[in-house]
Amino acid sequence: MTKNHHHSESPTILLRVSDGAFHMHRAFNDFQQANKSAEAYAGAGFSVAMMSATGRFLMAYDARRQRAAV
């Protein structure tokens, strides 16, 4: 009997999104999608840390508020 092992083609990427008072985690199997999401959260004013599924720090995104043109 053989076991059928399932795993994603890409390793899981975790985002830790924080506004300073609370934080949440988001998980992605696609690095490009995780990167786009991290940039969007940072653009909305959140600090974001990107980590591997094992907890290894990969990169950080600084919070930045996008200003509306007048």
N, C-alpha and C positions, 0 to 999 in steps of 0.2 A: 504494500500500500504506500502511495506517495502522498505527501502533504502538498497542498496547493498554497504557496506563500504569495500573499498579495502585498504589494508595496507601491508607492507612487513612483513615477519616473523621476520626479524631482524631489529633493528633500523638503520637508516642511519648514517654512519660514514663519516665525512668530513676530508680530508687532506688539509692542507695549506702548499704548497710547495714553498720555496723561495731560491733565490740565493743571496739575499741582495739587488738587484736592482729591481727585480720584483717578484711577487708571483702569483700563480694560485691555484685553488681549484679543488679537485677531490672528487667525492662522491661514496661511496660503500654501499651495503646492507649487505655485508658479512665481519665480523670483520677479519677473517683470511686473506682474499684477501687484505683488507685495510692495514693490518700489513705487508704483503709481499711487497706491493707496496711502503709503507713508507720506509721499509728497502732498497729497490732498489733505491729509490730517494736519500736517505742518502748516500748510497754507491757511487752514482754518483756525490756527492758533494753538495747536496741541504740540507737545514734545513727543517725539516718537523714537523708540529704540527698536532696531531690527535685530533679532536673535535667531540662532538655529534652534531646532527642536530640542537639542541637548542643552540649551541655555547659553551657548557661546555667543558673546556679543559680536555683531557684524558691523553695524554702523548706526549713527544717530542722525536725526533730523531735528533741527531747531525750530521751535514754534515761530511763526511769522504771520502776522495779520496782513491780509491783502487789502489794500486801500482802494476804495471806489473812486473812479475818475469823476470829476465834477465838471 
